[in-house]
Each structure stands twice: as structure tokens, then as C-alpha cells.
């Protein structure tokens, strides 16, 4: 069992937050009367009023259903191309969702598509990408793993003239020089981490005991978790009870045991959970249910990615998850194909970065994914005017 405790640096940050009382910029936003974050009349003051006001403002904006605002122009579809999507593991719903969308978009313009599963292990991912390079496709999608962990295979692809694009492959969206990627498609990790932490601060009124789940073997995921941690500790009333490092491929076996241990350690002090992927909450549910905890009660959970259909179902039915910060997986699949097409046509990357969105029990309605309206028709007009 791997458990990373709060580091000295994080403890110092928590102390600094307590001394400054969360003086982040933001304009006041009064909650609805009787909301869960309202203190009792005559009760103690909120611990971080400025952060709380900014969190409520940001959460309100992120819950709005804004239409897709990506590119409207670009090269027509280049015919006769082939693409291989190399998945970190198809057991990760976000990776699988992006793979499905890439397949649909690419086949829609007549490209050959193949998906190769890395099976969630370093050796499996290396073998999968090596197999993809050996096929000599026009392009390869690096689906949800660090290209630095497969540097030899990336260099082989570059030497062979194979265009590489990534989905959640590097820290930032857009092109990458080292490793060489034409584009990396993702929301900004800073935005996703911030809104996940802000949801906890806003809903708790700045008074929460949080367990944070991550996979430290993935640099993108670890950075996201550290950003969530930093934002949470900007409010002096938030306590980070535990920082749990559970590799995503091991989540199914290790998360239930770890959750049982956390319940024994923290009891009612554990009021909120955050995770770098919704998958942890599917695996946590059996342990929480066995402990007799209601699905709609504490610890209230938010996933900072990826927003697959099972996460939406848990949020809608209040089954041990209350919110998710979903990636627009279908739209990102189309963007991956569009970025490849731009590379094939000799055009520059689109530069588009999706906006962050927040889905909660209040706005989930009947949705099974975050699908901003307009992207499919826009890309089809670009490719087939």
C-alpha cells in the first residue's frame, strides 16, 4: 500500500494560508439562503472569505453550458491516410472515450484507423507504440501517457516521418518540441485543477477535510494533483487529510482497501474527495457502501477528469460522486483528427484549447458526457466544404 503523506512544503503552505486567511482576488457572491456553505446565524466567520467568493463565482461560470467555439476554417480532408491510436490502457474510460471519437471522426473522412492497447504497463505501452511505428501509418495518437517514457519509440516515429499528436500526453496543450508532437489536445490542467478545488471550497463554505487521489507515475496527473492541493490549501479552513498515490491500472484492486483504511483513520473528518480521474470513485463505491455510507452523503467526491458516461451516471444518481470536471471527449477526438489533417496538409496547428466545464448533480440532467454543441458540424464543414 502506497501512501504519500503531506510534505513539509505543503504543511508550510497550509500555515501560510492560515496566516493570510486566503486573500485571493475575487468579488463577493452571496449564496442562496440555506445553502450548505452558509454558517449558522451567530456562528464563526468563514475561514477564507476572499477565496470563497472567488470559488463561488468560478463554479457558477463553469456550470454554464457554453457552445463549442473552436476553429471554423482549415484544410480539406487529405485522402488516403492511416492513423493508429495507442492507448495507455483501454480500461481508462477517458482514454477509451477519446479513442472511440478518433475512430469515428477518422473513418468518417475515409481514413484507416487502428487502436492498440498498451495494457496500462510501461512495457505494454512501449510495445504498443513500437508496434504502431512498425505499421508506418501516416499519424499516431499518443493516448494518455507520457511520451518521455517511450522516448526511443518517439524518436523512431519522428525519423520515419510519422506525425505524432497527443491526448493528455504533455503538460500543456498545443505543439511540443521535446518530445516532438504536432499538437497535444487537452484542456488546461491549471483550469481543471482550480475548478475542482474551488468546487470543494464553495460547496463546503471553506471548511473541508479532503482526501486527494492521484497517479504519481503520470507527470500530467501528478501536476494536476499538486495544483489541486495548492488551490485547496489557499483556504485556511481546508485540511488535506491524505494524498493517495494509486496507479490507475491498480485502482480496481487497491482503491477499495485504501478507502476502508481511510475511513478507519479519519471517520467523519473525511468530508470531501478529489481525484485526477473519475475512475477512482467507481472503485471506492463498494467500500463506502459496505461502511453504510449513503451515496449522496459525505465524503462528497469530485473527479478532475475525464467525465466518462459512468461518472455522469454516478453524479446523476448520487452514487458516491457529486461532481466531475469532464473533458469533452468526443469533441477532442474530432480535434485530434483535425490536428492530424492540418499536419498532413502542411498547415499549422489549430491552437484551440477547450474551455473547462463543471458537471454536478444540479446540472447533469440526462447527459452522459460533456458534448459542447456545434463541434461536429464545424469540423465536417472544414473537411468537406
C-alpha positions in Angstrom: 0.0 0.0 0.0 1.5 3.4 -1.1 0.5 6.4 0.9 2.2 9.8 0.4 1.7 12.0 3.5 1.6 15.8 3.4 5.1 17.1 2.7 6.9 19.7 4.8 6.5 22.2 1.9 2.7 21.5 1.8 2.5 22.0 5.5 4.3 25.3 5.2 1.9 26.3 2.5 -1.0 25.4 4.7 0.4 27.5 7.6 0.9 30.4 5.2 -2.7 30.1 4.0 -3.9 30.2 7.6 -1.9 33.3 8.4 -3.1 35.1 5.2 -6.7 33.9 5.6 -7.0 33.2 1.9 -6.6 36.6 0.4 -7.1 35.7 -3.2 -8.7 38.2 -5.5 -12.4 37.9 -6.2 -15.6 39.7 -5.9 -18.3 38.7 -3.3 -21.0 36.4 -4.5 -23.8 35.8 -2.0 -25.0 32.2 -1.7 -28.6 31.2 -1.8 -30.2 31.3 1.6 -29.9 28.0 3.4 -27.2 26.7 1.1 -24.8 24.1 2.6 -22.0 26.6 2.9 -23.9 29.2 4.9 -22.7 29.4 8.5 -25.4 29.2 11.3 -26.6 32.6 12.5 -24.1 33.9 15.0 -21.6 31.2 14.1 -17.9 31.6 13.4 -16.8 33.7 10.4 -15.9 31.8 7.2 -12.2 30.9 7.2 -11.2 32.3 3.8 -13.8 34.9 2.6 -11.9 36.1 -0.5 -11.1 32.6 -1.8 -14.7 31.5 -1.0 -16.1 34.4 -3.0 -13.9 33.7 -6.0 -14.6 30.0 -5.8 -18.4 30.6 -5.9 -18.0 32.9 -8.9 -15.8 30.5 -10.8 -18.0 27.5 -10.0 -21.1 29.3 -11.2 -19.4 30.2 -14.5 -18.1 26.7 -15.1 -21.5 25.1 -14.7 -22.9 27.0 -17.7 -23.4 25.0 -20.9 -21.4 27.2 -23.3 -21.3 26.2 -27.0 -18.2 25.0 -28.7 -16.0 27.9 -30.0 -13.2 26.1 -31.9 -11.9 26.6 -35.4 -14.2 27.2 -38.3 -11.6 27.2 -41.1 -8.8 24.8 -42.1 -7.6 22.4 -44.8 -10.0 20.0 -46.5 -9.6 16.3 -45.6 -6.4 14.8 -47.0 -7.5 11.5 -48.5 -5.9 8.1 -48.1 -4.4 8.5 -44.7 -4.0 5.9 -41.9 -3.9 6.5 -38.1 -3.0 4.4 -35.1 -4.4 5.4 -31.7 -2.0 4.0 -29.0 -3.9 3.8 -25.7 -2.2 3.9 -22.3 -5.0 1.5 -21.2 -8.4 1.0 -22.6 -9.6 0.3 -19.0 -9.3 4.1 -18.5 -12.7 5.5 -19.7 -11.2 8.8 -20.8 -8.6 7.1 -22.9 -11.2 4.8 -24.3 -13.6 7.6 -25.0 -11.1 9.6 -26.9 -10.1 6.5 -28.9 -13.8 5.9 -29.9 -14.2 9.5 -31.0 -10.9 9.5 -33.1 -12.1 6.3 -34.7 -15.5 7.7 -35.6 -14.1 11.0 -36.9 -11.3 9.4 -39.0 -13.4 6.8 -40.6 -16.0 9.5 -41.4 -13.4 11.0 -43.8 -12.3 7.7 -45.2 -9.1 7.1 -43.2 -8.0 3.7 -41.9 -7.9 3.6 -38.1 -6.4 1.1 -35.7 -6.4 1.1 -31.8 -3.6 -0.6 -29.9 -3.9 -1.1 -26.2 -0.8 -0.5 -24.0 -2.5 -2.5 -21.2 -1.5 0.0 -18.5 2.1 -1.1 -18.0 5.3 0.7 -19.1 6.4 -2.4 -21.0 3.0 -2.7 -22.6 2.9 0.9 -23.7 6.4 0.7 -25.2 5.5 -2.4 -27.1 2.2 -0.9 -28.3 3.9 2.3 -29.6 6.7 0.2 -31.2 4.1 -1.9 -33.0 2.4 1.3 -34.2 5.6 2.7 -35.6 6.3 -0.6 -37.3 3.0 -0.2 -39.2 4.3 3.0 -40.7 0.9 4.9 -40.5 0.5 8.5 -41.5 -0.1 9.5 -37.9 -0.1 8.2 -34.4 -2.2 9.5 -31.5 -0.4 9.1 -28.1 -3.4 8.4 -25.9 -3.0 9.3 -22.2 0.7 8.5 -21.5 3.9 10.4 -21.2 5.9 10.4 -24.4 9.1 10.8 -22.3 8.5 7.2 -21.1 8.8 5.9 -24.6 11.5 8.3 -25.9 13.1 5.7 -28.2 9.9 4.9 -30.0 9.0 8.6 -30.3 12.4 9.2 -32.0 11.8 6.3 -34.3 8.4 7.7 -35.3 10.0 11.1 -35.9 12.7 9.7 -38.0 10.1 7.8 -40.0 8.2 11.0 -40.7 5.1 9.8 -38.8 3.1 12.7 -37.4 2.5 12.4 -33.7 -0.3 14.1 -31.8 -1.2 13.6 -28.2 -4.2 13.4 -26.0 -3.3 14.3 -22.4 0.3 13.4 -23.4 2.2 16.5 -22.2 1.7 19.1 -19.6 0.3 21.8 -21.9 -2.0 22.0 -24.9 -0.5 22.7 -28.3 2.7 21.7 -30.1 5.7 20.3 -28.3 9.3 20.5 -29.4 10.7 17.9 -27.0 9.1 15.4 -27.3 8.2 16.3 -30.9 4.4 16.4 -31.2 2.5 18.4 -33.7 -0.1 19.1 -31.1 -1.3 17.9 -27.7 -5.1 18.1 -27.2 -6.3 18.7 -23.7 -7.9 21.3 -21.5 -5.5 23.4 -19.5 -4.6 21.4 -16.4 -4.5 24.5 -14.3 -8.1 25.3 -15.1 -9.3 21.8 -14.4 -7.4 21.6 -11.1 -8.6 25.0 -10.0 -12.3 24.4 -10.6 -12.2 21.0 -8.9 -10.6 22.6 -5.8 -12.9 25.6 -6.0 -16.0 23.3 -6.1 -14.9 21.8 -2.8 -14.2 25.2 -1.2 -17.5 26.7 -2.5 -19.7 23.7 -1.5 -18.1 23.3 1.9 -18.1 27.0 2.7 -14.3 26.8 3.1 -14.5 24.1 5.8 -13.5 20.6 4.5 -11.4 17.6 5.2 -10.1 16.3 1.9 -8.5 13.1 0.6 -6.8 13.5 -2.8 -6.2 10.6 -5.2 -3.6 10.6 -7.9 -1.3 8.5 -10.0 2.2 9.9 -9.4 3.7 7.8 -12.2 2.0 10.1 -14.8 3.6 13.5 -14.8 0.4 15.2 -16.2 -1.7 13.6 -13.4 0.8 14.4 -10.7 0.9 18.0 -11.7 -2.8 18.2 -11.7 -3.0 16.7 -8.2 -0.4 19.2 -6.9 -2.3 22.1 -8.4 -5.5 20.9 -6.7 -3.6 20.6 -3.4 -2.2 24.1 -3.7 -5.5 25.6 -4.5 -7.2 23.8 -1.6 -4.6 24.9 0.8 -5.2 28.5 -0.3 -8.2 28.3 2.1 -7.2 28.1 5.7 -10.3 26.1 6.6 -9.4 23.2 4.2 -7.4 20.3 5.6 -5.7 17.8 3.3 -6.1 14.6 5.3 -4.2 12.3 2.9 -2.5 12.4 -0.5 -3.1 9.0 -2.0 -0.8 7.7 -4.8 -2.6 4.8 -6.5 -1.6 4.0 -10.1 -4.6 4.0 -12.4 -4.1 0.4 -13.6 -4.1 -0.7 -9.9 -7.2 1.3 -8.9 -9.6 -1.5 -9.1 -7.7 -3.7 -6.6 -6.2 -1.1 -4.3 -8.8 1.7 -4.0 -11.4 -0.3 -2.1 -8.8 -1.4 0.5 -7.4 2.1 0.8 -10.8 3.7 1.2 -11.6 1.3 4.1 -8.3 2.3 5.7 -9.0 6.0 5.2 -12.5 5.6 6.8 -10.9 3.9 9.8 -8.3 6.6 10.2 -10.4 9.8 9.6 -14.1 8.9 10.2 -16.3 11.9 9.9 -13.4 14.2 9.4 -13.2 13.0 5.8 -15.9 15.1 4.2 -14.6 15.6 0.6 -12.6 13.7 -2.0 -10.9 14.8 -5.2 -9.2 12.7 -7.8 -7.3 13.2 -11.0 -9.7 10.7 -12.7 -13.3 9.7 -12.1 -12.2 6.1 -12.2 -11.2 6.1 -8.5 -14.8 6.8 -7.4 -16.2 3.7 -9.2 -13.7 1.7 -7.3 -14.3 3.5 -4.0 -18.1 2.9 -4.0 -18.1 -0.7 -2.8 -16.0 0.2 0.3 -18.2 3.2 1.1 -21.3 1.2 0.6 -20.0 -1.6 2.8 -19.3 1.0 5.5 -23.0 2.0 5.4 -22.5 5.5 4.0 -25.2 6.9 1.8 -24.4 7.5 -1.9 -25.5 11.1 -1.7 -23.6 12.0 1.5 -20.0 12.7 2.7 -17.4 12.3 1.6 -18.6 14.3 -1.4 -16.4 13.5 -4.4 -15.3 15.4 -7.5 -13.3 14.0 -10.4 -10.9 16.3 -12.1 -11.2 14.3 -15.4 -12.3 12.6 -17.5 -16.1 12.7 -17.4 -16.9 9.4 -18.9 -20.6 8.1 -19.0 -20.2 6.1 -15.8 -19.1 9.2 -14.0 -22.2 11.1 -15.2 -24.4 8.2 -14.1 -22.8 8.3 -10.6 -23.4 12.1 -10.4 -26.9 11.9 -11.7 -27.9 9.0 -9.3 -25.9 10.4 -6.3 -23.8 7.2 -6.0 -20.7 8.3 -4.3 -19.8 11.1 -6.7 -21.2 14.6 -6.7 -19.3 16.3 -9.5 -16.9 15.9 -12.4 -14.8 18.3 -14.5 -15.3 16.4 -17.8 -13.2 16.5 -20.8 -15.2 17.0 -24.0 -14.0 13.6 -25.1 -16.0 13.4 -28.4 -15.0 16.9 -29.4 -11.4 16.2 -28.5 -11.4 13.1 -30.7 -12.5 15.3 -33.6 -9.9 17.8 -32.8 -7.2 15.1 -32.8 -8.2 14.1 -36.3 -8.3 17.8 -37.3 -4.8 18.4 -36.0 -3.5 15.4 -37.9 -5.2 16.6 -41.1 -3.6 20.0 -40.6 -0.2 18.4 -40.3 -0.8 16.2 -43.4 -1.9 19.3 -45.4 1.2 21.3 -44.3 -0.9 23.7 -42.2 -0.1 24.9 -38.7 -1.9 23.5 -35.6 -5.3 25.0 -34.8 -4.2 26.3 -31.4 -7.6 25.6 -30.0 -7.9 24.8 -26.2 -11.3 23.6 -24.9 -12.9 25.5 -22.0 -13.2 24.0 -18.6 -16.7 22.7 -17.7 -18.2 21.5 -14.4 -21.0 18.9 -14.1 -22.8 18.5 -10.8 -26.0 16.9 -9.5 -27.6 20.3 -10.2 -26.9 20.5 -13.9 -26.3 16.9 -15.1 -29.9 16.3 -16.2 -29.9 13.4 -18.7 -26.4 13.9 -20.1 -23.9 11.1 -20.3 -21.0 13.2 -21.4 -20.0 16.8 -21.9 -20.6 17.4 -25.6 -20.4 21.1 -26.4 -22.8 21.7 -29.3 -21.5 22.6 -32.7 -18.1 20.9 -33.0 -19.1 18.0 -35.2 -20.8 20.2 -37.9 -18.0 22.7 -37.8 -15.3 20.1 -38.4 -17.3 18.4 -41.2 -17.7 21.8 -42.9 -13.9 22.2 -42.7 -13.1 18.8 -44.0 -15.9 18.5 -46.6 -16.9 22.1 -47.6 
